[in-house]
Each structure stands twice: as C-alpha cells, then as structure tokens.
Amino acid sequence: NLSRSLDEDSFTIEDLRYARSLAGHIALAVANGRLLSKLRQSVAQATQLHAKLDTILSSIAVAIVVVESHGTVTHANPEAVALVDGVHCIDQPFNEFATHAPDFLQSSLRQIAASSLSGTRSTAIARDELSGQAFSMTGSPLPGGGSTIAIQDSTEHEQVMREIARVRRLAEIGQMTATIAHEIRNPLWA
C-alpha cells in the first residue's frame, strides 16, 4: 500500500500470495545465510583445533599413527615417519607402515593394530636382542572406529631397569658376603 498512489487499486489476493511467497523465499534465504555463517564458524574452529592437534602430535617424542577402521593410515607424526625411515605411508594400508618399521617391531605392530581396530586396547613391548633396542607400543580404539597406535623408544628405560636389578643383586651379594665374613670371624674371636 505504501508503494501505490491513492488513485491505484489496492493489492489483490493474488498480489498478497506473491508477497507471501516472496517473503517465504526471503526468510529461507536469511535462514540459509545464518546457517552458512554458522557452518563457516564451525569449519574455522575445526580447522583451528586440527592445527592445534597437529602441533601437539608433532611435538610429542612418541611415534603416533592414526589408522582408520578399514586399516588405512591417516596420520603419522614426525616420530612415526622417522621410525619408518621417512617412507610416506599416509593413505596407505597399516601393513605398509609396519613393513617399513625395523624387523623386530613388525609382528608386534601388526598385532597391536589388529587388536585396537577390533575395539580392544592393547600394549606390547618389542626388544631387539642384537642392538639392545626396546619399544613399547599401545593401540587404542577410537570412537566410531579406527585406532591410534603409540610407539615409544623405551631402550633407555630398559637399560636403567636392568642396571637397577644388577645393583640390587650386587647389594644382596654384598650383604651375604658381610654375613658370611661375620660368621667366620665370630668363632675366631671366641
């Protein structure tokens, strides 16, 4: 009515239907615009969180491998890449990753992956008797399928534990020696 002059006819029912239809399309466009804005914010937040997670995983001194439910590697941090001598294993089957790992780790890695992909958290330790290297591995299932596999070089820890055991044995031998010496000395003084 505002756009019409006084001498023009008022809006007809047909005009009102067109106006209602136009208003519905405008409302839908505004709602879609709001949804698109929220979607962009959510994508920006997800991108930010993904970047933070990548930074965190890259700074950890543990090899982390993320495997999808069908067995494909989707993420490997720098420690994991170094473990397989820099071989690119993203978007490859986990078995490909395991194949490039040191020989003494391969079967344990495959077992951990199979167990965690089936929904069971599992751990293992693999040792190489020749080099003295030891790695501890943990496979954890992810919600919705897939798993993460953490592989940590525990060589130094194993060496420290062996040294502690050796020192304890030496201390026990020293105690036994002191007891025997004391028992031998007692009759001599009597």
Accessible surface in RSA format (square Angstrom, percent):
REM  Atomic radii and reference values for relative SASA: ProtOr
REM  Chains: A
REM  Algorithm: Lee & Richards
REM  Probe-radius: 1.40
REM  Slices: 20
REM RES _ NUM      All-atoms   Total-Side   Main-Chain    Non-polar    All polar
REM                ABS   REL    ABS   REL    ABS   REL    ABS   REL    ABS   REL
RES ASN A   1   120.19  82.9  91.17  88.1  29.03  69.9  30.82  74.2  89.37  86.4
RES LEU A   2   186.37 103.8 155.66 111.4  30.71  77.2 158.77 111.5  27.60  74.3
RES SER A   3   102.84  86.9  62.92  84.0  39.92  92.0  57.11 121.6  45.73  64.1
RES ARG A   4    71.49  30.0  56.51  28.8  14.99  35.7  14.14  19.3  57.35  34.8
RES SER A   5    60.88  51.4  45.10  60.2  15.78  36.4  49.44 105.3  11.44  16.0
RES LEU A   6   186.42 103.8 156.47 111.9  29.95  75.3 159.76 112.2  26.66  71.7
RES ASP A   7   132.18  92.6  92.39  92.0  39.79  94.1  51.38 120.9  80.80  80.6
RES GLU A   8    92.87  53.3  73.57  55.7  19.30  46.0  31.67  61.3  61.20  50.0
RES ASP A   9   116.90  81.9 107.72 107.2   9.18  21.7  29.62  69.7  87.28  87.0
RES SER A  10    80.41  67.9  66.81  89.2  13.60  31.3  39.22  83.5  41.19  57.7
RES PHE A  11    76.84  38.4  58.26  36.1  18.57  48.3  58.26  35.3  18.57  53.2
RES THR A  12    74.63  53.1  68.08  69.0   6.55  15.6  70.70  95.0   3.94   6.0
RES ILE A  13   117.45  66.8 115.11  85.8   2.34   5.6 115.11  82.9   2.34   6.4
RES GLU A  14    76.15  43.7  74.40  56.3   1.75   4.2  41.61  80.5  34.54  28.2
RES ASP A  15    42.67  29.9  37.46  37.3   5.21  12.3   6.03  14.2  36.64  36.5
RES LEU A  16    90.17  50.2  87.76  62.8   2.41   6.1  87.76  61.6   2.41   6.5
RES ARG A  17   130.80  54.9 125.70  64.1   5.09  12.1  52.41  71.6  78.39  47.5
RES TYR A  18   144.11  67.3 140.51  79.9   3.60   9.4 103.30  77.6  40.81  50.3
RES ALA A  19    54.56  50.2  45.83  70.7   8.73  19.9  50.85  71.6   3.71   9.8
RES ARG A  20   173.02  72.6 163.63  83.4   9.39  22.4  70.45  96.3 102.57  62.2
RES SER A  21    57.52  48.6  44.65  59.6  12.87  29.7  33.16  70.6  24.36  34.1
RES LEU A  22   109.65  61.1 107.50  76.9   2.14   5.4 109.41  76.8   0.24   0.6
RES ALA A  23    57.30  52.7  49.98  77.1   7.32  16.6  53.96  76.0   3.33   8.8
RES GLY A  24    41.53  51.2   0.00   N/A  41.53  51.2  35.15  96.5   6.39  14.3
RES HIS A  25   119.90  65.5 114.00  79.2   5.90  15.1  77.70  80.1  42.20  49.1
RES ILE A  26    95.96  54.6  93.95  70.0   2.01   4.8  95.96  69.1   0.00   0.0
RES ALA A  27    61.33  56.4  50.18  77.4  11.15  25.4  57.30  80.7   4.03  10.7
RES LEU A  28   106.52  59.3 102.77  73.5   3.75   9.4 105.92  74.4   0.60   1.6
RES ALA A  29    63.03  58.0  49.21  75.9  13.82  31.4  54.75  77.1   8.28  21.9
RES VAL A  30    73.49  48.4  66.10  59.8   7.39  17.8  72.39  62.9   1.10   3.0
RES ALA A  31    44.50  40.9  40.97  63.2   3.53   8.0  43.58  61.4   0.92   2.4
RES ASN A  32    79.52  54.8  74.71  72.2   4.81  11.6  24.04  57.9  55.47  53.6
RES GLY A  33    36.91  45.5   0.00   N/A  36.91  45.5  30.48  83.7   6.43  14.4
RES ARG A  34   162.83  68.4 157.91  80.5   4.92  11.7  52.35  71.5 110.48  67.0
RES LEU A  35   114.41  63.7 110.88  79.3   3.53   8.9 111.15  78.1   3.26   8.8
RES LEU A  36    80.66  44.9  77.50  55.4   3.15   7.9  80.13  56.3   0.53   1.4
RES SER A  37    56.36  47.6  52.41  69.9   3.95   9.1  27.00  57.5  29.36  41.1
RES LYS A  38   131.64  64.2 130.69  80.2   0.95   2.3  76.52  68.9  55.12  58.7
RES LEU A  39   103.91  57.9  99.74  71.4   4.17  10.5 103.40  72.6   0.51   1.4
RES ARG A  40   157.28  66.0 150.26  76.6   7.02  16.7  58.21  79.6  99.07  60.0
RES GLN A  41   113.00  63.2 108.54  79.3   4.46  10.6  34.83  74.1  78.17  59.3
RES SER A  42    61.24  51.8  56.54  75.5   4.70  10.8  28.14  59.9  33.11  46.4
RES VAL A  43    84.19  55.4  82.24  74.5   1.95   4.7  84.10  73.1   0.10   0.3
RES ALA A  44    59.85  55.0  49.29  76.1  10.57  24.0  56.00  78.9   3.85  10.2
RES GLN A  45   113.91  63.7 113.00  82.6   0.91   2.2  30.01  63.9  83.90  63.6
RES ALA A  46    58.65  53.9  50.37  77.7   8.28  18.8  54.75  77.1   3.90  10.3
RES THR A  47    86.31  61.4  80.98  82.1   5.34  12.7  68.63  92.2  17.69  26.7
RES GLN A  48   117.21  65.5 113.26  82.8   3.95   9.4  31.63  67.3  85.58  64.9
RES LEU A  49   116.13  64.7 112.67  80.6   3.46   8.7 112.99  79.4   3.14   8.4
RES HIS A  50   109.38  59.8 104.93  72.9   4.46  11.4  72.58  74.8  36.81  42.8
RES ALA A  51    54.24  49.9  48.08  74.2   6.15  14.0  53.24  75.0   0.99   2.6
RES LYS A  52   126.88  61.9 123.03  75.5   3.85   9.2  73.89  66.5  52.99  56.4
RES LEU A  53    93.70  52.2  92.23  66.0   1.46   3.7  93.30  65.5   0.40   1.1
RES ASP A  54    43.76  30.7  43.55  43.3   0.21   0.5  18.91  44.5  24.85  24.8
RES THR A  55    93.09  66.2  86.71  87.9   6.38  15.2  66.64  89.5  26.45  40.0
RES ILE A  56    97.65  55.6  96.52  71.9   1.14   2.7  97.65  70.3   0.00   0.0
RES LEU A  57    23.93  13.3  23.93  17.1   0.00   0.0  23.93  16.8   0.00   0.0
RES SER A  58    55.97  47.3  39.75  53.1  16.21  37.3  21.93  46.7  34.04  47.7
RES SER A  59    89.92  76.0  52.84  70.5  37.08  85.4  46.87  99.8  43.05  60.3
RES ILE A  60    61.04  34.7  54.84  40.9   6.21  15.0  59.43  42.8   1.62   4.4
RES ALA A  61    84.05  77.3  63.06  97.3  20.99  47.7  65.07  91.6  18.98  50.3
RES VAL A  62    27.90  18.4  27.16  24.6   0.74   1.8  27.90  24.2   0.00   0.0
RES ALA A  63     5.68   5.2   4.35   6.7   1.33   3.0   4.35   6.1   1.33   3.5
RES ILE A  64    21.86  12.4  21.86  16.3   0.00   0.0  21.86  15.7   0.00   0.0
RES VAL A  65     0.00   0.0   0.00   0.0   0.00   0.0   0.00   0.0   0.00   0.0
RES VAL A  66    25.86  17.0  25.86  23.4   0.00   0.0  25.86  22.5   0.00   0.0
RES VAL A  67     0.18   0.1   0.00   0.0   0.18   0.4   0.00   0.0   0.18   0.5
RES GLU A  68    70.38  40.4  69.83  52.8   0.55   1.3  10.56  20.4  59.82  48.8
RES SER A  69    71.75  60.6  50.83  67.8  20.92  48.2  23.25  49.5  48.50  67.9
RES HIS A  70   140.41  76.7 102.26  71.1  38.15  97.6  88.02  90.7  52.39  61.0
RES GLY A  71    14.93  18.4   0.00   N/A  14.93  18.4  13.74  37.7   1.19   2.7
RES THR A  72    29.54  21.0  29.54  29.9   0.00   0.0  14.03  18.8  15.51  23.4
RES VAL A  73     0.00   0.0   0.00   0.0   0.00   0.0   0.00   0.0   0.00   0.0
RES THR A  74    51.77  36.8  33.79  34.3  17.98  42.8  30.85  41.4  20.92  31.6
RES HIS A  75    44.94  24.6  44.73  31.1   0.21   0.5  27.86  28.7  17.08  19.9
RES ALA A  76    16.62  15.3   3.57   5.5  13.05  29.7   3.57   5.0  13.05  34.6
RES ASN A  77     1.22   0.8   0.01   0.0   1.22   2.9   1.22   2.9   0.01   0.0
RES PRO A  78    74.67  54.4  64.85  59.1   9.82  35.7  70.10  57.9   4.56  28.4
RES GLU A  79    76.49  43.9  72.53  54.9   3.96   9.4   3.27   6.3  73.23  59.8
RES ALA A  80     0.00   0.0   0.00   0.0   0.00   0.0   0.00   0.0   0.00   0.0
RES VAL A  81    53.55  35.2  53.37  48.3   0.18   0.4  53.55  46.5   0.00   0.0
RES ALA A  82    69.20  63.6  48.68  75.1  20.52  46.7  56.41  79.4  12.79  33.9
RES LEU A  83    25.43  14.2  13.82   9.9  11.62  29.2  20.63  14.5   4.80  12.9
RES VAL A  84     1.22   0.8   0.97   0.9   0.25   0.6   0.97   0.8   0.25   0.7
RES ASP A  85   128.25  89.8  97.53  97.1  30.72  72.6  34.33  80.8  93.92  93.7
RES GLY A  86    48.19  59.4   0.00   N/A  48.19  59.4  22.46  61.6  25.73  57.6
RES VAL A  87    50.22  33.0  43.28  39.2   6.93  16.7  49.32  42.9   0.90   2.4
RES HIS A  88   134.47  73.5 115.37  80.2  19.09  48.8  83.75  86.3  50.72  59.0
RES CYS A  89     5.07   3.8   1.82   2.0   3.26   7.7   1.82   4.6   3.26   3.5
RES ILE A  90    47.49  27.0  46.07  34.3   1.43   3.4  46.07  33.2   1.43   3.9
RES ASP A  91   106.81  74.8  88.08  87.7  18.73  44.3  26.03  61.3  80.77  80.6
RES GLN A  92    70.12  39.2  70.07  51.2   0.05   0.1   4.21   9.0  65.90  50.0
RES PRO A  93    77.02  56.1  76.55  69.8   0.47   1.7  77.02  63.6   0.00   0.0
RES PHE A  94     8.26   4.1   7.33   4.5   0.93   2.4   7.33   4.4   0.93   2.7
RES ASN A  95    87.25  60.2  85.68  82.8   1.57   3.8  19.45  46.8  67.80  65.5
RES GLU A  96    69.59  40.0  66.71  50.5   2.87   6.8   8.31  16.1  61.28  50.0
RES PHE A  97     0.71   0.4   0.71   0.4   0.00   0.0   0.71   0.4   0.00   0.0
RES ALA A  98     0.00   0.0   0.00   0.0   0.00   0.0   0.00   0.0   0.00   0.0
RES THR A  99    71.92  51.2  61.74  62.6  10.18  24.3  50.57  67.9  21.35  32.3
RES HIS A 100    64.37  35.2  49.62  34.5  14.75  37.7  39.18  40.4  25.19  29.3
RES ALA A 101     4.39   4.0   0.00   0.0   4.39  10.0   0.08   0.1   4.30  11.4
RES PRO A 102    46.63  34.0  33.66  30.7  12.96  47.1  46.24  38.2   0.39   2.4
RES ASP A 103   125.20  87.7 106.74 106.2  18.46  43.6  37.36  87.9  87.84  87.6
RES PHE A 104    46.38  23.2  23.19  14.4  23.19  60.4  35.02  21.2  11.36  32.5
RES LEU A 105     0.00   0.0   0.00   0.0   0.00   0.0   0.00   0.0   0.00   0.0
RES GLN A 106    35.87  20.1  35.87  26.2   0.00   0.0   4.60   9.8  31.26  23.7
RES SER A 107    71.67  60.6  67.30  89.8   4.37  10.1  43.31  92.2  28.36  39.7
RES SER A 108    17.98  15.2  17.65  23.6   0.33   0.8   0.32   0.7  17.66  24.7
RES LEU A 109     0.00   0.0   0.00   0.0   0.00   0.0   0.00   0.0   0.00   0.0
RES ARG A 110    84.86  35.6  79.37  40.5   5.48  13.1  42.33  57.9  42.53  25.8
RES GLN A 111   124.64  69.7 116.35  85.0   8.29  19.7  44.26  94.2  80.38  61.0
RES ILE A 112     4.73   2.7   4.31   3.2   0.42   1.0   4.73   3.4   0.00   0.0
RES ALA A 113     5.29   4.9   5.29   8.2   0.00   0.0   5.29   7.4   0.00   0.0
RES ALA A 114    64.81  59.6  51.35  79.2  13.46  30.6  58.93  83.0   5.88  15.6
RES SER A 115    31.21  26.4  23.80  31.8   7.40  17.1  23.59  50.2   7.61  10.7
RES SER A 116     0.44   0.4   0.00   0.0   0.44   1.0   0.00   0.0   0.44   0.6
RES LEU A 117    54.63  30.4  28.16  20.1  26.47  66.5  28.44  20.0  26.19  70.5
RES SER A 118    89.97  76.0  48.84  65.2  41.13  94.7  50.84 108.3  39.12  54.8
RES GLY A 119    49.51  61.1   0.00   N/A  49.51  61.1  23.67  65.0  25.84  57.9
RES THR A 120    77.70  55.3  74.12  75.1   3.58   8.5  50.78  68.2  26.92  40.7
RES ARG A 121   155.66  65.4 133.23  67.9  22.42  53.4  51.76  70.7 103.89  63.0
RES SER A 122    23.49  19.8  18.07  24.1   5.42  12.5  23.49  50.0   0.00   0.0
RES THR A 123    91.06  64.8  66.12  67.0  24.94  59.4  33.37  44.8  57.69  87.2
RES ALA A 124    28.61  26.3  18.72  28.9   9.89  22.5  27.93  39.3   0.68   1.8
RES ILE A 125    89.76  51.1  63.21  47.1  26.55  64.0  63.21  45.5  26.55  72.0
RES ALA A 126     6.65   6.1   1.87   2.9   4.78  10.9   6.65   9.4   0.00   0.0
RES ARG A 127   120.67  50.7  97.77  49.8  22.90  54.5  29.55  40.4  91.12  55.2
RES ASP A 128    33.21  23.3  31.13  31.0   2.08   4.9   1.90   4.5  31.31  31.2
RES GLU A 129   149.23  85.7 121.80  92.1  27.43  65.3  67.01 129.6  82.22  67.1
RES LEU A 130   176.07  98.1 142.11 101.7  33.97  85.4 145.29 102.0  30.79  82.9
RES SER A 131    70.77  59.8  32.07  42.8  38.70  89.2  43.07  91.7  27.70  38.8
RES GLY A 132    28.25  34.8   0.00   N/A  28.25  34.8  25.01  68.6   3.23   7.2
RES GLN A 133    65.82  36.8  65.32  47.7   0.50   1.2  15.09  32.1  50.73  38.5
RES ALA A 134     1.72   1.6   1.72   2.7   0.00   0.0   1.72   2.4   0.00   0.0
RES PHE A 135    14.64   7.3  14.64   9.1   0.00   0.0  14.64   8.9   0.00   0.0
RES SER A 136    35.68  30.2  33.76  45.1   1.92   4.4  21.79  46.4  13.89  19.5
RES MET A 137     1.36   0.7   0.00   0.0   1.36   3.2   0.44   0.4   0.92   1.2
RES THR A 138    33.69  24.0  32.30  32.7   1.39   3.3   9.83  13.2  23.86  36.1
RES GLY A 139     0.00   0.0   0.00   N/A   0.00   0.0   0.00   0.0   0.00   0.0
RES SER A 140    30.22  25.5  30.22  40.3   0.00   0.0  20.37  43.4   9.84  13.8
RES PRO A 141    48.15  35.1  31.23  28.5  16.92  61.5  31.24  25.8  16.92 105.1
RES LEU A 142    62.97  35.1  55.24  39.5   7.72  19.4  56.06  39.4   6.91  18.6
RES PRO A 143   131.74  96.0 100.13  91.3  31.60 114.9 112.54  92.9  19.20 119.3
RES GLY A 144    91.92 113.4   0.00   N/A  91.92 113.4  44.63 122.5  47.29 105.9
RES GLY A 145    36.71  45.3   0.00   N/A  36.71  45.3  22.81  62.6  13.91  31.1
RES GLY A 146     3.11   3.8   0.00   N/A   3.11   3.8   0.57   1.6   2.55   5.7
RES SER A 147     0.00   0.0   0.00   0.0   0.00   0.0   0.00   0.0   0.00   0.0
RES THR A 148    38.82  27.6  38.37  38.9   0.46   1.1  23.13  31.1  15.70  23.7
RES ILE A 149     0.02   0.0   0.00   0.0   0.02   0.1   0.02   0.0   0.00   0.0
RES ALA A 150    30.12  27.7  28.42  43.9   1.69   3.9  28.43  40.0   1.69   4.5
RES ILE A 151     3.68   2.1   0.32   0.2   3.36   8.1   0.32   0.2   3.36   9.1
RES GLN A 152    88.87  49.7  88.34  64.6   0.53   1.3   9.39  20.0  79.48  60.3
RES ASP A 153    81.05  56.8  57.91  57.6  23.14  54.7  26.95  63.4  54.10  54.0
RES SER A 154    15.89  13.4  12.79  17.1   3.10   7.1  15.72  33.5   0.17   0.2
RES THR A 155    23.77  16.9  23.71  24.0   0.06   0.2  23.64  31.7   0.14   0.2
RES GLU A 156   134.11  77.0 131.34  99.4   2.78   6.6  44.01  85.1  90.10  73.6
RES HIS A 157   111.70  61.1 105.18  73.1   6.52  16.7  82.32  84.8  29.39  34.2
RES GLU A 158    22.37  12.8  21.54  16.3   0.84   2.0   1.25   2.4  21.13  17.3
RES GLN A 159    91.62  51.2  86.62  63.3   5.00  11.9  24.72  52.6  66.90  50.7
RES VAL A 160    75.19  49.5  72.83  65.9   2.36   5.7  75.13  65.3   0.05   0.1
RES MET A 161    97.97  50.7  93.64  62.0   4.34  10.3  83.90  71.3  14.07  18.6
RES ARG A 162   126.75  53.2 120.23  61.3   6.53  15.5  76.11 104.0  50.64  30.7
RES GLU A 163    79.41  45.6  77.39  58.6   2.02   4.8  43.71  84.5  35.71  29.2
RES ILE A 164    70.69  40.2  68.85  51.3   1.84   4.4  70.56  50.8   0.13   0.3
RES ALA A 165    39.46  36.3  36.45  56.3   3.01   6.9  38.73  54.5   0.73   1.9
RES ARG A 166   108.32  45.5 108.27  55.2   0.05   0.1  46.73  63.9  61.59  37.3
RES VAL A 167    77.43  51.0  76.95  69.7   0.49   1.2  77.00  66.9   0.43   1.2
RES ARG A 168   157.45  66.1 154.67  78.8   2.79   6.6  50.93  69.6 106.52  64.6
RES ARG A 169   133.70  56.1 132.72  67.7   0.98   2.3  62.24  85.1  71.46  43.3
RES LEU A 170    91.96  51.2  84.97  60.8   6.99  17.6  85.19  59.8   6.77  18.2
RES ALA A 171    61.64  56.7  45.93  70.9  15.70  35.7  57.64  81.2   4.00  10.6
RES GLU A 172   107.72  61.8 106.04  80.2   1.68   4.0  39.41  76.2  68.32  55.8
RES ILE A 173    93.59  53.3  93.54  69.7   0.05   0.1  93.54  67.4   0.05   0.1
RES GLY A 174    38.23  47.1   0.00   N/A  38.23  47.1  32.39  88.9   5.84  13.1
RES GLN A 175   131.40  73.5 126.77  92.6   4.64  11.0  43.48  92.5  87.93  66.7
RES MET A 176   118.31  61.3 115.67  76.6   2.64   6.3  79.04  67.2  39.26  52.0
RES THR A 177    81.04  57.6  78.69  79.8   2.35   5.6  65.33  87.7  15.71  23.8
RES ALA A 178    63.13  58.0  50.57  78.0  12.56  28.6  58.23  82.0   4.90  13.0
RES THR A 179    81.19  57.7  76.17  77.2   5.01  11.9  56.13  75.4  25.05  37.9
RES ILE A 180   101.36  57.7  99.80  74.3   1.56   3.8 101.36  73.0   0.00   0.0
RES ALA A 181    52.10  47.9  44.41  68.5   7.69  17.5  49.23  69.3   2.87   7.6
RES HIS A 182    86.16  47.1  85.50  59.4   0.67   1.7  58.95  60.8  27.21  31.7
RES GLU A 183   100.29  57.6  95.02  71.9   5.26  12.5  37.68  72.9  62.60  51.1
RES ILE A 184   107.72  61.3 101.16  75.4   6.56  15.8 105.93  76.3   1.79   4.9
RES ARG A 185   128.76  54.1 128.17  65.3   0.59   1.4  35.57  48.6  93.20  56.5
RES ASN A 186    69.00  47.6  62.10  60.0   6.90  16.6  20.12  48.4  48.88  47.2
RES PRO A 187    92.65  67.5  70.47  64.2  22.18  80.6  77.74  64.2  14.91  92.7
RES LEU A 188   140.42  78.2 110.49  79.0  29.93  75.2 113.49  79.7  26.93  72.5
RES TRP A 189   199.51  80.1 169.33  82.0  30.17  70.8 167.28  89.2  32.23  52.3
RES ALA A 190   119.88 110.2  49.88  77.0  70.00 159.2  84.61 119.1  35.28  93.4
END  Absolute sums over single chains surface
CHAIN  1 A    13564.1      11611.3       1952.9       8481.0       5083.1
END  Absolute sums over all chains
TOTAL         13564.1      11611.3       1952.9       8481.0       5083.1
